[in-house]
């Protein structure tokens, strides 16, 4: 199902953020602000999707999740948003110069 690739993506984003932090030390403050700022957007988007359908029960294998949910949003989605926000904030800034 979807949960194994989700954990792989979280680990890949976290590893990428650590590598980028070592390569571009000047962008670490940006990483530290973009990681937490991306979570509310993903959280609200996921809540909207939950109201439209039973998204979690359709696409996730509940047995593979940690079981921690905030308003029915799995904590894995928030971890993915934080690590993805950290790496994409730095990547955007380094590409745009």
C-alpha positions in Angstrom: 0.0 0.0 0.0 1.0 3.6 0.4 2.6 3.6 3.8 6.0 2.0 2.9 6.8 4.6 0.2 5.6 7.3 2.6 8.3 6.3 5.2 10.9 6.1 2.4 10.0 9.6 1.2 10.2 11.0 4.8 13.7 9.4 5.2 14.8 10.6 1.8 13.6 14.2 2.4 15.3 14.2 5.9 18.6 12.9 4.4 18.4 15.4 1.6 17.8 18.2 4.1 20.8 17.2 6.1 23.1 17.0 3.0 21.8 20.4 1.8 22.4 21.9 5.3 26.1 20.8 5.1 26.5 22.0 1.6 24.7 25.4 1.9 25.1 26.4 5.6 23.8 29.9 4.8 20.4 28.4 3.9 19.9 26.6 7.2 17.8 29.4 8.7 15.5 29.2 5.7 15.2 25.4 6.2 14.3 25.9 9.8 11.5 28.3 8.9 10.2 26.5 5.8 9.9 23.1 7.5 7.3 24.2 10.1 5.6 26.6 7.8 4.7 23.9 5.3 2.9 21.7 7.8 -0.2 23.9 8.3 -0.9 24.0 4.6 -0.6 20.2 4.2 -2.7 19.7 7.4 -5.5 21.9 6.1 -5.4 20.3 2.7 -5.5 16.9 4.2 -8.4 17.9 6.5 -10.4 19.1 3.4 -9.7 15.8 1.7 -10.9 13.9 4.8 -14.2 15.8 4.7 -14.7 14.9 1.0 -13.9 11.2 1.4 -12.5 8.6 3.7 -9.0 9.2 2.3 -7.0 7.5 5.1 -9.1 4.3 5.1 -9.0 4.0 1.3 -5.4 4.6 0.5 -3.5 3.7 3.7 -2.8 0.4 5.3 -3.8 1.4 8.9 -1.7 -1.4 10.4 1.5 0.1 9.0 0.9 3.6 10.5 2.1 4.7 13.9 -1.5 5.2 15.0 -0.9 8.9 16.0 -3.4 11.2 14.4 -4.3 14.8 14.8 -7.9 15.4 13.8 -7.8 12.1 11.9 -4.7 13.2 9.9 -1.9 10.7 10.3 1.3 12.0 11.8 3.2 10.5 8.9 1.7 13.1 6.6 2.8 15.9 8.8 6.3 14.5 9.0 6.4 14.3 5.2 5.2 17.9 5.0 7.9 19.1 7.4 10.8 17.2 5.8 9.5 18.1 2.3 9.2 21.8 3.3 12.7 21.8 4.6 14.3 20.4 1.5 12.1 22.3 -1.0 12.6 25.7 0.7 16.3 25.3 0.5 16.2 23.9 -3.0 14.1 26.7 -4.3 16.3 29.3 -2.7 19.5 27.8 -4.0 18.2 27.4 -7.6 16.8 31.0 -7.6 20.0 32.3 -6.2 
